[in-house]
């Protein structure tokens, strides 16, 4: 029972971390999250 709760909490924490990462990158203006060229690529220039 405790194992199930711990696993559930870990999965929830990973999902929350992913959402926080996506939101923070979008606020910075990144179009392609995780891409090293996301601030310089052609998608950012409106193409």
Buried (B, 14 or more C-beta within 10 A) or exposed (E): EEEEEEEEEEEEEEEEEEEEEEEEBEEEEBBEBEEEEBEEBEEBEEE
